[in-house]
């Protein structure tokens, strides 16, 4: 038996989203769900349908970006025999299949202007004319929920989206903030995914160390909930002795530096310490290759080296052993310490441990670890 659909989280933003779902479920008004890719727009659409009076009728989902424009009209409105090659029989479209239920138009912002015109005509009267037919085929009662990760106002301004269609769809608007703006949801989501995915893989559920839990909560998660779920599944497979530590975390959630959206030019080049840090944490280079050699050649200053160490200790919450793992030299832990002491780049750990406790707090860490 599959788990019931939930919109998981305890943040203020998530509480507002649940309220909006409840309001939307009370009527048949059209709903527009917006937010970045992976935030859970389809989950919200499913919950609106399941809590509405149409719950016993079909919910038909269409990914408008995944169907070529030449086929989308046929799939949406249906077609008659002989209307195009391989149309060997009359076929009802998704709108007819969703009669008395709900249709979810995912990524509606990717529709061509021609398809937008066809959709607008349907929204005005509920009438369907199948592709290749010269008369109306049916009139259906369908609730429309649409979603997009695009800023439709910008697309309207550039002439890529019809303003009249936007106002037709945007009756109830449910915006979903990215995960980085609702970090209080991350521990609950991790707990849920670790529990559910451990069961599906037939393994014992691993426990997050405090450092790993704090780092996962602090990550920006550009792929949002979808990325978090994938990382949780990866951690379940890689967990040793039932505990997930910082060393088990994938590199994309470790670096404190956001990757550049575009390659850096000379005028906006990233500081060298950031580049070297990412070469180790993201690229897998060792400390000796990425940092030691340029430092000994005097291409790096002591302040550069201290900055790299400071970011390493920030991620490991004051653990030099964890930093040695982070910098891909776990067997050289003592050698690394001796090197840093020799060149006065060994930093006290107390401030980083204090930051860890202040940021996470006992209650958040308890929830994140799931004890």
C-alpha positions in Angstrom: 0.0 0.0 0.0 1.5 3.3 -1.0 2.0 6.1 1.5 -0.6 8.9 1.5 0.4 12.1 -0.3 1.7 14.8 2.1 3.2 18.2 1.9 5.8 17.8 4.6 7.3 20.5 6.7 6.8 22.7 9.7 7.9 26.1 8.4 5.6 29.1 8.3 5.7 29.0 4.5 4.5 25.4 4.5 1.7 26.1 6.9 0.5 28.9 4.5 0.7 26.5 1.6 -1.5 23.9 3.5 -4.1 26.7 4.2 -4.1 27.6 0.5 -4.6 24.0 -0.5 -7.6 23.8 1.9 -9.1 27.0 0.4 -8.6 25.8 -3.1 -10.2 22.4 -2.3 -13.5 24.1 -1.3 -14.3 25.3 -4.9 -13.8 24.4 -8.5 -11.9 27.6 -9.2 -8.8 27.3 -11.4 -5.5 27.1 -9.6 -2.0 28.3 -10.7 0.9 26.8 -8.8 4.3 28.5 -9.2 7.8 27.7 -7.9 11.2 26.4 -8.9 11.6 23.0 -10.3 11.5 20.3 -7.7 9.6 22.2 -5.0 6.5 20.0 -5.0 4.1 21.6 -7.3 2.6 18.3 -8.4 2.1 17.2 -4.8 0.1 20.4 -4.2 -2.0 19.7 -7.3 -2.7 16.1 -6.1 -3.7 17.3 -2.6 -6.1 20.0 -4.0 -7.8 17.3 -6.1 -7.9 14.7 -3.3 -9.5 17.1 -0.9 -12.0 18.4 -3.4 -15.5 17.2 -4.2 -14.0 15.7 -7.4 -11.8 13.3 -5.5 -13.6 10.2 -6.8 -13.1 11.2 -10.4 -9.9 11.1 -12.4 -6.9 13.4 -12.0 -5.1 13.5 -15.4 -1.6 14.9 -15.4 0.1 16.4 -18.5 3.7 17.5 -18.7 3.3 20.3 -21.3 7.1 20.4 -21.8 7.4 16.7 -22.4 5.0 16.4 -25.3 6.0 17.9 -28.7 3.7 20.7 -29.8 2.6 18.7 -32.9 1.2 16.0 -30.6 0.0 18.1 -27.6 -3.2 19.2 -29.3 -4.1 15.7 -30.3 -3.3 14.3 -26.8 -5.2 17.1 -25.1 -8.3 17.4 -27.3 -8.3 14.0 -29.1 -8.4 13.3 -32.8 -10.6 11.7 -35.4 -9.7 8.8 -37.7 -7.6 9.9 -40.7 -6.7 13.3 -39.3 -3.0 12.5 -39.6 -0.7 9.6 -40.3 -1.3 6.6 -37.9 -4.7 8.1 -36.8 -6.4 4.7 -37.5 -9.4 5.4 -35.2 -11.1 8.1 -33.3 -9.4 8.8 -30.0 -10.7 10.9 -27.0 -8.2 13.3 -25.5 -7.0 13.8 -21.9 -9.7 16.5 -21.3 -12.5 14.1 -22.1 -10.8 11.4 -19.9 -10.8 13.9 -17.1 -14.5 14.7 -17.3 -16.0 15.5 -13.9 -12.5 15.4 -12.5 -9.3 17.5 -12.7 -6.6 18.1 -15.2 -3.2 19.2 -14.1 -1.2 21.1 -16.7 2.4 20.9 -15.5 4.9 23.4 -17.0 2.1 25.3 -18.7 4.5 28.1 -19.4 6.2 26.0 -22.1 3.1 25.9 -24.3 3.4 27.5 -27.7 1.2 30.5 -28.5 -0.9 28.4 -30.8 -1.6 25.8 -28.0 -2.3 28.7 -25.6 -5.0 29.9 -28.0 -6.6 26.4 -28.1 -6.5 26.1 -24.4 -8.0 29.6 -23.9 -10.9 28.7 -26.1 -11.6 25.5 -24.1 -11.4 27.4 -20.8 -14.0 29.9 -22.0 -16.7 27.3 -22.8 -15.6 23.8 -21.9 -16.2 22.7 -25.5 -13.8 20.2 -27.3 -13.2 20.0 -31.0 -11.0 17.0 -31.8 -8.1 17.4 -34.2 -9.3 16.8 -37.8 -13.0 17.3 -36.9 -15.2 20.0 -38.3 -17.6 20.1 -35.5 -17.7 20.1 -31.7 -17.1 16.6 -30.2 -18.1 17.1 -26.6 -18.6 19.5 -23.7 -16.9 18.5 -20.5 -16.8 19.5 -16.9 -13.1 19.6 -15.9 -11.3 21.6 -13.2 -8.0 23.0 -14.4 -4.9 23.2 -12.2 -1.8 24.6 -13.9 1.8 24.9 -12.7 5.0 26.5 -14.0 8.5 27.2 -12.9 8.6 30.2 -15.2 7.8 33.8 -14.3 4.8 34.2 -16.5 4.7 38.0 -16.1 8.1 38.2 -17.7 7.0 35.9 -20.5 3.9 38.0 -21.1 6.2 41.1 -21.4 8.3 39.3 -24.0 5.3 38.2 -26.0 5.7 34.5 -25.2 2.6 34.0 -23.0 -0.9 35.3 -23.5 -2.0 37.8 -20.9 -5.7 36.7 -21.2 -4.7 33.1 -20.6 -2.7 34.1 -17.6 -5.7 35.8 -16.0 -7.9 32.8 -16.8 -5.5 30.4 -15.0 -4.5 32.7 -12.1 -7.7 32.6 -10.1 -6.2 31.0 -7.0 -2.4 31.4 -6.9 -0.3 29.1 -4.7 3.3 30.1 -4.8 5.8 27.6 -3.3 9.1 29.0 -2.0 12.3 27.2 -2.7 13.7 24.9 0.0 16.5 27.3 0.9 13.8 29.7 2.0 12.1 27.2 4.3 15.0 25.4 6.0 12.8 24.4 8.9 11.3 21.8 6.6 14.6 20.1 5.8 14.9 18.0 9.0 11.3 16.7 8.6 11.8 15.9 4.9 15.1 14.1 5.6 13.4 12.1 8.4 10.6 11.1 6.0 12.7 10.2 3.1 15.3 8.2 5.2 12.4 6.2 6.8 10.4 5.5 3.6 13.4 4.8 1.3 15.1 2.6 3.9 12.0 0.5 4.0 11.8 0.3 0.2 15.5 -0.7 0.0 15.0 -3.3 2.7 17.7 -1.9 5.0 17.8 -0.4 8.5 17.2 3.3 8.6 20.5 5.1 9.2 21.0 7.9 11.7 22.4 11.3 10.8 25.3 12.6 12.9 24.9 16.1 14.3 27.4 17.5 11.9 25.8 15.8 8.9 22.3 17.0 9.9 23.5 20.5 10.4 25.3 20.6 7.1 22.3 19.2 5.2 20.1 21.8 6.8 22.5 24.6 5.9 22.8 23.5 2.2 21.1 25.7 -0.5 19.4 22.7 -2.3 19.2 24.2 -5.8 17.2 21.1 -6.9 14.9 21.6 -4.0 12.9 18.6 -2.6 13.7 16.4 -5.6 17.4 16.8 -5.0 17.0 16.2 -1.3 15.1 13.0 -1.9 17.9 11.8 -4.3 20.6 12.6 -1.8 18.7 10.8 1.0 18.5 7.7 -1.2 22.2 7.9 -2.0 23.0 8.2 1.7 21.0 5.1 2.6 23.1 3.1 0.2 26.4 4.5 1.4 25.8 4.7 5.2 28.4 2.7 7.2 27.6 1.2 10.7 24.1 2.8 10.6 25.5 6.4 10.9 25.7 9.1 8.2 28.7 11.4 8.8 29.9 14.5 7.0 32.3 12.2 5.1 29.3 10.4 3.6 27.7 13.5 2.2 27.9 14.2 -1.6 30.1 17.1 -2.5 27.4 19.2 -4.0 25.9 19.8 -0.5 29.2 20.6 1.2 30.7 23.7 -0.4 29.7 26.9 1.2 30.2 28.7 -2.1 27.4 28.8 -4.6 28.5 27.7 -8.1 28.6 30.5 -10.6 25.6 30.6 -13.0 28.0 31.6 -15.8 31.8 31.0 -16.3 33.7 33.7 -14.4 35.4 36.3 -16.6 38.7 37.9 -15.6 36.9 41.0 -14.2 34.6 38.9 -11.9 36.9 36.0 -11.2 36.3 34.2 -7.9 38.9 34.5 -5.2 41.6 31.9 -5.5 40.8 30.4 -2.1 37.2 29.7 -3.2 38.4 28.1 -6.4 40.9 25.9 -4.5 38.3 24.9 -1.9 35.9 23.8 -4.6 38.6 21.9 -6.4 39.0 19.8 -3.2 35.4 19.6 -2.0 33.7 19.4 -5.4 36.5 18.1 -7.6 38.1 15.5 -5.4 41.6 16.9 -5.5 43.8 16.4 -2.4 44.9 19.2 -0.1 48.6 18.5 -1.0 47.9 18.9 -4.8 45.4 21.8 -4.6 46.7 23.9 -1.7 50.1 22.7 -0.4 52.0 23.0 -3.7 50.9 26.6 -4.6 51.4 27.7 -0.9 55.0 26.3 -0.9 55.6 28.1 -4.3 54.3 31.3 -2.6 51.3 31.6 -5.0 49.1 31.5 -1.9 49.4 33.7 1.1 49.0 32.6 4.7 45.7 34.5 4.8 44.5 32.5 1.8 45.4 29.3 3.6 43.7 30.4 6.8 40.6 31.2 4.8 40.5 27.7 3.3 41.0 26.2 6.7 38.3 28.4 8.2 35.8 27.2 5.6 36.8 23.6 6.2 36.3 23.9 10.0 33.0 25.7 9.4 31.7 22.7 7.5 33.0 20.2 9.9 32.0 22.3 13.0 35.5 22.4 14.3 36.7 18.9 13.5 40.2 18.7 12.0 39.7 15.0 11.4 36.5 15.8 9.5 38.4 18.5 7.6 41.1 16.0 6.6 38.4 13.8 5.1 36.8 16.8 3.4 40.2 17.7 1.9 40.7 14.1 0.7 43.7 13.3 3.0 42.2 11.3 5.9 45.3 9.2 6.4 47.4 12.4 6.7 45.5 13.9 9.5 48.6 14.5 11.8 50.7 15.6 8.9 48.1 18.2 8.0 48.0 19.5 11.6 51.8 19.7 11.8 51.9 21.7 8.5 49.2 24.1 9.6 50.9 24.7 13.0 54.3 25.2 11.4 53.0 28.1 9.2 50.7 29.6 11.9 47.5 28.6 10.1 46.1 26.3 12.8 42.8 27.9 14.0 41.2 27.4 17.4 38.1 25.1 17.1 36.0 26.7 19.9 34.4 29.4 17.7 33.3 26.8 15.1 31.7 24.5 17.6 30.0 27.5 19.2 28.6 28.5 15.8 27.3 24.9 15.3 25.4 24.9 18.6 24.0 28.5 18.0 22.9 27.7 14.4 21.3 24.4 14.9 20.2 24.5 18.6 19.4 21.4 20.6 15.8 21.1 19.4 16.6 21.4 15.7 19.5 18.9 15.9 17.3 16.4 17.8 14.7 16.6 15.0 17.3 16.4 12.3 18.9 13.4 13.8 15.6 11.8 14.3 16.3 10.3 17.8 
